[in-house]
């Protein structure tokens, strides 16, 4: 993760070339997993918009 944005959004850098905006998936919110800038995360991309995604878990 590169940056934490307002409203529960995060800026995530993929392979050093693509930057997307992602939100936290339901499982992480329920278990209150703290995400910090610099953490490695697994992101699921949406089919419609490749600049948006969902953080599914920490790597």
C-alpha angles and dihedrals in degrees: 000000000000104000143358113234130195122276095035096297127136133198109228126192115215117202091335093282109068124054120196136178115239139179129209117268122235098261095058093047093053093049093043097233109182114228119201132187108270096034117132111235139178112239129198112209123216120243095227102045120029092195093065129066149153126248105229101178146336115269 
